[in-house]
Amino acid sequence: MVNSLPRHPGVGRNPGCAVIPLQRKVNGASLPPIRQLLVCGGDARIALDPQSGLNKYACRPYPDASLLAFGSSTASVISPAGFAAAEALRERLSQESGTASQAVIYARELQRIRLELLAAFGLADAGVALEFATSGTDVHTLVARSVANSTDRPLSVVMVAESETGSGVAAALQVKNAQVWSVPLRLADGMPRPLADLDAEVAGRVERAVRSGARVLLVMVDQSKTGLIAPSPDCVVGLHQRHADRLDVLVDACQLRLAPPTLRAYLQRGFMVAVTGSKFLTGPSFSAALLLPEQVAQRLNLRPHEASMTVNFGLLLRWEAALAENRRFNAVPQTVIFDFMQAFAQAITDRLNNDPCFEPLNVHPLARGSGAQGWDQIQTIFPLLLYRADCAGARVPLNRAETQQIYQQLPVDIGEAGLRCQLGQPVACGTRDGIAVSALRLCLGARLISDAFAAKQGADEGIAGLIAEAMAALDKTSALIRSLS
């Protein structure tokens, strides 16, 4: 099993943070407060703005009970349960730091989290390695560098559009002069490309790269920012079977909108899988991991040198908060999760189809061809374009700047629309009527389901209350649209 933590480019840029070389000791008094630790050991994206107290994702490092949080495709404010779990871990780190070296403490806690994650995914004895990283982007760099270093051949990377995965992913994959090919997921008007066309383009890129003598890394996404799976699993499996000696596959599942059977199916096919605790699980931003079959880890020699290791207490605490959310979600009966998700998806789809302020962006069925049946076949990311009426009463799409303005106003208490809510950040989605548009994303995350179940013990009132909150968030969105001058 892979037990080490690489130093990633973003680690340690926040002054005063607990990211410490392994040879040093740390005493309990030197540990920063929990609010500071939660934004340490990442990069500028989770640094707090000195005026607003928020990070780039408009999240603060402590619970925000009045916020209706439907933005888990981007980020979530830490929950009371997550905050309590992180605080308990910080206290334990402080108490133990006087009796053991920080290297011993950190390695032990990281291994504990590793084992809990593997057990939660049903992988405790499956021969799967798990390597931690600060972010999904860092996982991409780790994989690309490992694949490039494992071969004398030039590296070609085939990925889907960066706008649908994450800013910086393409750059993260650009290692050792690798060629990176990006395949668009949507058409010019923002509609999803036919899967057959997308698969054909991906397959063509891979086949040409293999013929040219390259080693190929294919990055499949499940799910993208707007809830797409691409290329299709059938396409990826076929390519991998034909070129197993020349093709590595990374499944970008950083949204972690996967049931454990689906995750296991990817690993059983010999694929690597990138996950985070900060999207569907709604833990704090900047907690990621790479899962891969141990034989793949050995072939890629995925053990970073000890000199490059660091102690990152911020990463530990963020994963601890995410695990608290996962425990709560796993305590909800599967039938309840399925029923909640179906009812929520139906209600949101009906609203978006019948409100003139919105247009839902189509999402392909979440088919993976693994034979696994679970809640992850139900849509949980709902991308929507915004519309207003012009002076003649015609529907006109909001442009990207206007959509960004709406997004920024949603969490703000502004008078009659005083409700505070959060949707996923706008994603550029082509043009409509000559206007460049972007889609907001209303998302269902694990915490929302856990909270609804806990509030009403799984009764119908639990999902009804959750749907009512989502409708209130859409009501505020439409009110803000109407207020535009």
C-alpha positions in Angstrom: 0.0 0.0 0.0 1.2 3.5 -0.8 1.6 5.3 2.6 3.4 8.6 1.7 2.4 12.1 0.9 4.0 14.1 -1.9 4.8 17.7 -1.6 2.5 19.4 -4.0 3.1 22.8 -5.6 0.4 24.6 -3.7 1.3 23.3 -0.2 2.7 25.8 2.3 1.9 29.1 0.7 -0.2 30.4 3.6 1.9 32.1 6.2 1.8 30.6 9.7 0.2 27.3 8.5 1.0 23.9 9.9 2.9 22.4 7.0 6.1 21.3 8.5 9.2 19.4 7.3 9.3 15.9 8.7 12.5 16.3 10.7 11.0 19.0 12.9 8.9 18.6 16.0 5.9 20.6 16.8 4.4 21.2 20.3 0.7 21.6 21.0 0.9 25.3 21.8 2.2 26.0 18.3 -0.8 24.6 16.5 -2.9 27.4 15.0 -6.6 27.7 15.9 -9.0 25.4 14.0 -10.2 28.2 11.7 -6.7 28.9 10.6 -5.7 25.3 10.2 -8.7 24.6 7.9 -7.3 27.1 5.4 -3.7 26.0 5.7 -1.7 23.6 3.5 -3.5 24.4 0.3 -3.0 27.4 -2.0 -4.3 30.9 -2.6 -7.8 29.5 -3.5 -8.6 28.8 0.2 -6.8 31.8 1.6 -9.3 34.2 3.3 -9.9 37.6 1.9 -9.0 40.0 4.8 -12.2 42.1 4.3 -14.9 39.5 3.6 -13.4 36.6 5.6 -14.2 34.3 2.7 -12.1 32.2 0.4 -12.2 32.2 -3.4 -15.2 29.9 -3.2 -17.2 32.3 -1.0 -16.8 29.9 2.0 -15.7 30.7 5.5 -13.8 28.2 7.8 -16.6 27.7 10.3 -20.3 26.8 10.1 -22.9 29.1 8.5 -26.3 27.9 9.7 -28.3 30.5 7.8 -26.9 29.6 4.4 -28.9 27.3 2.1 -26.0 25.4 0.5 -26.8 24.0 -2.9 -23.3 24.6 -4.4 -21.5 21.4 -3.7 -20.3 21.0 -7.3 -17.9 23.9 -6.3 -17.5 24.0 -2.6 -19.3 24.0 0.7 -19.0 25.8 4.1 -18.0 23.3 6.8 -20.9 21.9 8.7 -21.2 21.8 12.5 -20.5 18.0 12.5 -17.5 18.5 10.3 -16.2 21.3 12.4 -16.6 19.3 15.6 -14.8 16.4 14.1 -11.9 18.6 12.9 -11.7 20.3 16.3 -11.6 17.0 18.1 -8.7 15.9 15.9 -6.9 19.2 16.5 -7.2 18.6 20.3 -5.8 15.1 19.9 -2.9 16.3 17.8 -2.1 19.0 20.4 -2.2 16.5 23.3 0.0 13.9 21.5 2.6 16.3 20.2 4.4 16.5 23.5 5.0 12.7 23.6 5.8 11.8 20.0 7.4 13.3 17.0 5.2 15.1 14.5 6.3 12.5 11.8 4.9 9.7 13.9 1.7 11.5 14.7 1.1 12.6 11.2 1.9 9.2 9.7 -0.5 7.5 12.1 -3.4 9.9 11.6 -2.9 9.8 7.8 -3.0 6.0 7.9 -6.1 6.0 10.0 -7.9 8.2 7.5 -6.6 6.1 4.6 -8.0 2.9 6.2 -11.3 4.5 7.0 -11.7 5.7 3.4 -10.8 2.3 2.0 -13.3 0.6 4.3 -16.0 3.1 3.4 -15.5 2.2 -0.2 -15.5 -1.5 0.4 -11.8 -1.7 -0.5 -10.2 -2.8 2.8 -8.8 -6.0 1.4 -9.0 -5.3 -2.3 -5.4 -4.6 -3.1 -5.9 -0.9 -3.6 -3.4 1.8 -2.9 -4.5 5.3 -1.7 -2.3 8.4 -2.1 -3.3 11.7 -0.5 -3.0 15.1 -2.2 -4.1 18.6 -1.4 -6.4 19.0 -4.5 -7.7 17.2 -7.5 -5.4 19.2 -9.6 -2.5 17.9 -7.7 -3.7 14.4 -8.2 -3.6 15.0 -12.0 0.0 16.2 -11.7 1.0 13.2 -9.6 -0.5 10.7 -12.1 0.9 12.5 -15.2 4.4 12.7 -13.7 4.3 9.1 -12.6 3.2 7.8 -16.0 5.8 10.0 -17.8 8.5 8.7 -15.5 7.5 5.1 -16.0 8.3 5.0 -19.8 10.9 6.1 -22.3 8.1 7.0 -24.7 6.8 10.5 -25.2 3.6 11.1 -23.2 0.3 12.1 -24.9 -2.7 13.0 -22.6 -6.3 13.0 -23.8 -8.7 14.8 -21.6 -12.1 16.4 -21.8 -12.6 20.2 -21.9 -11.0 22.0 -18.9 -14.0 24.2 -18.5 -15.9 21.0 -17.4 -13.2 19.6 -15.1 -11.2 22.2 -13.2 -9.1 25.3 -13.8 -5.5 24.3 -14.0 -6.1 20.6 -14.9 -4.6 20.9 -18.4 -1.5 22.7 -17.0 -1.2 20.1 -14.3 -1.1 17.3 -16.9 1.6 19.2 -18.9 4.7 17.3 -17.6 7.9 16.5 -19.4 6.8 18.1 -22.6 3.6 16.0 -22.8 1.2 16.7 -25.5 -2.3 17.4 -24.0 -5.4 17.1 -26.2 -8.6 18.5 -25.0 -12.0 17.2 -26.3 -15.0 19.5 -25.9 -18.0 18.1 -24.1 -20.7 20.5 -25.3 -21.7 22.0 -28.6 -21.5 25.7 -29.4 -25.0 26.3 -27.9 -24.1 24.5 -24.6 -26.0 21.4 -25.4 -24.0 18.1 -24.7 -22.3 16.6 -27.7 -23.8 13.2 -28.9 -21.8 10.6 -27.0 -21.1 8.7 -30.2 -19.4 11.8 -31.7 -17.4 12.5 -28.5 -16.3 8.9 -28.2 -15.2 8.8 -31.8 -13.0 11.9 -31.3 -11.5 10.5 -28.1 -10.8 7.1 -29.7 -9.2 8.8 -32.7 -6.9 10.8 -30.5 -5.9 7.8 -28.6 -5.3 5.6 -31.7 -3.2 8.3 -33.4 -1.1 8.7 -30.3 -0.5 5.0 -30.0 0.5 4.7 -33.6 2.9 7.6 -33.2 4.7 5.6 -30.5 3.5 7.5 -27.5 2.5 6.4 -24.0 -1.1 7.6 -23.5 -2.9 8.8 -20.4 -6.6 9.0 -21.0 -8.5 11.1 -18.4 -12.2 10.2 -18.2 -14.5 12.4 -16.1 -17.3 11.1 -13.9 -18.9 13.6 -13.3 -18.0 17.0 -14.9 -18.9 20.4 -13.5 -22.2 20.2 -15.2 -22.8 16.5 -14.4 -21.6 14.7 -17.5 -19.7 11.4 -17.8 -17.3 11.4 -20.7 -16.0 9.7 -22.7 -18.5 6.8 -22.2 -17.2 4.0 -20.0 -17.7 1.5 -22.9 -15.4 3.6 -25.1 -12.7 3.8 -22.4 -12.9 0.1 -21.5 -12.6 -0.8 -25.2 -9.6 1.4 -25.7 -7.9 0.0 -22.5 -8.5 -3.6 -23.6 -6.9 -2.9 -27.0 -3.9 -0.9 -25.7 -3.4 -2.1 -22.2 0.4 -2.0 -22.6 0.4 1.6 -23.9 -2.7 3.2 -22.2 -3.3 4.3 -18.6 -6.7 5.5 -17.5 -7.4 8.1 -14.8 -11.1 8.6 -13.9 -11.6 12.1 -12.7 -14.2 11.4 -10.0 -13.3 14.5 -8.0 -17.0 15.2 -7.5 -17.2 11.8 -5.8 -20.8 11.4 -7.0 -20.2 7.7 -7.1 -21.6 4.8 -5.0 -19.0 2.4 -3.7 -19.9 -0.3 -6.2 -19.2 2.0 -9.1 -15.8 3.1 -7.7 -14.9 -0.5 -7.2 -15.8 -1.4 -10.7 -13.5 1.3 -12.1 -10.6 0.0 -10.0 -11.3 -3.6 -11.0 -10.9 -2.6 -14.6 -7.4 -1.4 -13.8 -8.2 2.3 -13.8 -6.9 5.0 -11.4 -9.5 7.1 -9.7 -9.2 10.7 -8.4 -11.6 11.7 -5.6 -12.0 14.6 -3.2 -13.9 15.1 0.1 -15.0 18.6 -0.8 -17.7 18.2 -3.5 -20.5 15.7 -3.0 -19.3 14.9 0.5 -19.4 18.7 1.3 -16.2 18.7 3.3 -13.9 21.8 3.3 -12.1 22.5 0.0 -8.6 21.0 -0.6 -8.8 17.4 0.4 -8.0 14.9 -2.4 -6.9 11.3 -2.9 -5.8 9.0 -5.7 -7.0 5.4 -5.6 -5.4 2.8 -7.9 -4.8 -1.0 -8.0 -1.6 -1.9 -6.2 -0.1 -3.5 -9.3 -0.6 -0.2 -11.2 1.0 1.7 -8.3 4.0 -0.6 -8.4 4.4 -0.4 -12.1 4.3 3.4 -11.9 6.6 3.4 -8.9 4.2 5.8 -7.1 6.2 6.1 -3.9 7.5 9.7 -3.5 10.9 10.1 -1.9 10.9 10.7 1.8 12.7 14.0 1.3 9.7 15.4 -0.5 7.2 14.6 2.3 5.6 17.2 4.5 3.3 17.2 7.5 0.1 19.0 6.5 -2.3 19.3 9.5 -4.7 21.3 7.4 -5.1 18.4 5.0 -5.7 16.0 7.9 -8.4 18.2 9.4 -10.2 18.8 6.1 -10.3 15.0 5.4 -11.5 14.4 9.0 -14.4 16.8 8.4 -15.2 15.1 5.1 -15.2 11.7 6.8 -17.6 13.0 9.3 -20.0 13.8 6.5 -19.4 10.4 4.9 -20.3 8.6 8.2 -23.5 10.6 8.4 -24.4 9.8 4.8 -23.6 6.1 5.2 -26.0 6.0 8.2 -28.9 6.9 5.9 -30.6 3.7 4.5 -29.9 3.2 0.8 -33.6 3.1 0.0 -34.1 6.5 1.7 -31.2 8.0 -0.3 -32.6 6.6 -3.5 -36.1 7.9 -2.7 -34.8 11.3 -1.6 -32.7 11.8 -4.7 -35.5 10.7 -7.1 -38.0 13.1 -5.5 -35.5 16.0 -5.5 -34.5 15.4 -9.1 -38.1 15.3 -10.2 -39.0 18.5 -8.3 -36.0 20.5 -9.6 -36.5 19.3 -13.2 -40.2 20.3 -13.1 -39.4 23.8 -11.8 -36.6 24.5 -14.3 -38.8 23.3 -17.2 -41.7 25.5 -16.2 -40.1 28.7 -14.9 -39.4 31.3 -17.7 -36.3 32.6 -15.7 -34.5 29.3 -16.2 -33.5 26.8 -18.9 -32.1 23.4 -17.7 -29.0 22.3 -19.6 -29.4 18.7 -20.7 -27.4 16.0 -19.1 -26.9 12.5 -20.5 -28.2 9.6 -18.5 -25.6 8.5 -15.9 -24.9 5.1 -17.5 -21.6 3.5 -16.7 -22.0 -0.1 -18.0 -20.7 -1.7 -14.8 -23.9 -3.4 -14.0 -23.9 -1.7 -10.6 -27.3 -0.3 -9.5 -27.2 2.6 -7.0 -28.0 6.1 -6.2 -25.3 7.4 -8.5 -27.5 6.8 -11.5 -29.7 9.7 -10.4 -28.8 13.3 -11.4 -27.5 15.5 -8.5 -26.1 18.4 -10.5 -28.7 20.6 -12.2 -27.1 23.2 -14.6 -29.3 26.1 -15.5 -29.1 29.1 -17.8 -30.8 32.3 -16.6 -33.3 34.4 -18.7 -35.1 37.7 -18.3 -37.8 39.4 -20.3 -36.8 42.3 -22.6 -39.0 45.3 -23.1 -41.1 43.4 -25.7 -41.6 40.5 -23.3 -39.3 38.1 -25.2 -36.9 35.9 -23.2 -33.3 37.0 -23.4 -30.4 34.9 -21.9 -28.3 36.6 -19.2 -24.7 37.1 -20.3 -21.8 35.8 -18.3 -21.2 39.0 -16.4 -24.8 39.2 -15.4 -24.9 35.5 -14.3 -21.7 36.1 -12.3 -23.4 39.1 -10.6 -26.4 36.9 -9.7 -24.1 34.2 -8.3 -22.3 36.7 -6.1 -25.6 38.2 -4.8 -27.2 34.9 -3.8 -25.3 34.5 -0.4 -25.9 38.1 0.5 -28.8 39.3 2.7 -30.4 42.0 0.5 -33.7 43.2 1.9 -36.8 41.5 0.6 -34.7 38.8 -1.0 -33.0 38.4 2.3 -32.6 34.6 2.1 -29.0 33.6 1.8 -28.2 30.7 -0.5 -25.4 29.3 -2.6 -25.3 27.6 -6.0 -22.4 26.2 -7.9 -20.1 28.7 -9.7 -21.1 29.7 -13.2 -19.6 27.4 -16.0 -19.2 28.8 -19.5 -21.6 27.0 -21.8 -21.4 28.4 -25.3 -23.7 31.1 -26.7 -27.4 31.6 -27.1 -28.8 34.2 -29.5 -25.3 35.5 -30.0 -24.8 36.0 -26.2 -22.0 34.2 -24.4 -23.7 32.4 -21.5 -22.8 30.4 -18.4 -24.7 28.0 -16.3 -25.3 28.1 -12.5 -25.6 24.7 -10.9 -28.0 23.7 -8.2 -26.6 20.6 -6.5 -27.6 17.9 -4.1 -24.9 16.8 -1.7 -24.5 14.2 1.0 -25.0 16.7 3.8 -28.3 17.8 2.5 -29.6 14.3 2.5 -28.1 13.5 5.9 -29.7 16.6 7.4 -33.1 16.0 5.9 -33.1 12.4 7.1 -31.9 13.4 10.6 -34.5 16.2 10.9 -37.5 13.9 10.2 -36.0 10.4 10.6 -36.6 9.6 6.9 -40.2 10.7 6.8 -41.7 12.4 3.8 -41.4 15.7 5.6 -37.6 15.5 5.4 -37.4 15.6 1.6 -40.3 18.0 1.4 -38.4 20.5 3.6 -35.2 20.0 1.5 -37.2 20.6 -1.8 -38.8 23.7 -0.2 -35.3 25.1 0.5 -34.2 24.4 -3.0 -37.3 26.2 -4.4 -36.6 29.1 -2.1 -33.1 29.4 -3.6 -34.5 29.4 -7.1 -37.1 32.0 -6.0 -34.3 34.3 -4.9 -32.4 33.7 -8.1 -35.5 34.7 -10.2 -36.0 37.7 -8.0 -32.5 38.8 -8.6 -32.9 38.4 -12.3 -36.0 40.6 -12.3 -34.1 43.2 -10.3 -31.5 43.6 -13.1 -31.7 47.0 -14.7 
